[in-house]
Amino acid sequence: MKVIKARNLRFSYNGADVLRGVNLEVEEGEFVAILGPNGAGKSTLLKCISGVLKCEGVEIFNRPIGEYSRNELARLIAYVPQRVEPGFMTVFDTVLLGRRPYMGLRPSVRDVEAVRVALRRLGIEDLALKVTNRVSGGELQKVNIARALAQEPKILMMDEPTNNLDIKSQLEVMRIARKFSADGGTVVMVMHDINLAIRFAKRFIFLKEGKIVASGGLEVLTPGIFREIYGVDVKIEDVKGVPVVIPF
Ligand SMILES: Nc1ncnc2c1ncn2[C@@H]1O[C@H](COP(=O)(O)OP(=O)(O)OP(=O)(O)O)[C@@H](O)[C@H]1O
C-alpha cells in the first residue's frame, strides 16, 4: 500500500522556486533516505509531505493531506525537525506532547507508559525531570525523537536526526528507525551521511535543485550519480558486503 503520494509537487518561498515538480511514492514499511546537496530542497520536501507546509498534490494513505484534521494527521505522521529550540518544560513533559493527539484533559496510564517506553528506547530516562534548556544538543535531539516515538505514528519523518549525535547514538537512532520500519512503519529520513544511509535505508532518493534526479536501491549509488549530484569523484568499495562511498 502506498502511504505517501506526491504528484508534481511545487513549492516556493517568496516567489523563489524550491520544489519544481516532485513526484514521489512511498510504500508502507519502506525506509527511504532523501539525499542531496545543501539547499536542494530536502527539508522543504519533508515539510510538504508531513503537512508542516501546505502544498497541493500530497496524499497520505490515499487521502489528500489537507483533508485531515491536525489530530488525525498527528496520529499518522510524526515529524522530527532539523532543529528544535529548547524550552522551560521538562524532558518528560516534552515527550508527553507527542501524546497530545490521543490525550483528554489529563494523560492516561497508557500515555505515561508510551512516554516511559520512548525515553527508555532513546536511553534518556535519567533526563526525564531535567528542563530541556539544560540538556546538551545531542540529548535534545534524542528528546525530540522520543517525542515522535511516543506519538506512535504510522510514518516517521526525520530531518537529519543524527546531527549532533556521537557515533554510538547515531547507530542507536538508525537502529530505532530500522526497527520502526521492520515493524511495519514507514520511515522517510533526510540525511547527509551517505554511508549511514547505505547501511540502514532501503531506498535512496537524490534531490538536486528541487527535482528528483535518482531514486532506487543500492543500484543507483554509482560514481556517476555522486559526480552529477555533488560534483565530487568517489570510489565505491565493498567492505564486508556493504558498499562504502569514499570521496577522493
Ligand atoms: N523559511 C524559508 N524562507 C525562505 N527561503 C527558505 C526557507 N527555508 C528554506 N529556504 C530556501 O529554500 C531552499 C531549500 O532549502 P531546504 O532547507 O529545503 O534545503 P535542504 O536541501 O534541506 O538543505 P540543507 O541540506 O542545507 O539542510 C534554500 O535555498 C533555502 O535557502
The ligand as a Gaussian input file, in Angstrom:
#p B3LYP/6-31G(d) Opt

LIG

0 1
 N       11.644000      29.640000       5.525000
 C       12.307000      29.909000       4.389000
 N       12.178000      31.107000       3.773000
 C       12.820000      31.389000       2.617000
 N       13.638000      30.523000       1.992000
 C       13.821000      29.321000       2.554000
 C       13.173000      28.953000       3.776000
 N       13.536000      27.689000       4.092000
 C       14.383000      27.289000       3.122000
 N       14.554000      28.263000       2.202000
 C       15.381000      28.177000       0.981000
 O       14.905000      27.084000       0.203000
 C       15.974000      26.366000      -0.353000
 C       15.861000      24.887000       0.056000
 O       16.007000      24.796000       1.459000
 P       15.893000      23.414000       2.217000
 O       16.098000      23.695000       3.666000
 O       14.668000      22.719000       1.795000
 O       17.159000      22.646000       1.602000
 P       17.919000      21.339000       2.115000
 O       18.153000      20.506000       0.911000
 O       17.186000      20.717000       3.236000
 O       19.286000      21.975000       2.617000
 P       20.321000      21.529000       3.780000
 O       20.956000      20.248000       3.317000
 O       21.301000      22.660000       3.769000
 O       19.572000      21.407000       5.077000
 C       17.255000      27.025000       0.112000
 O       17.718000      27.862000      -0.907000
 C       16.808000      27.836000       1.305000
 O       17.578000      28.994000       1.426000

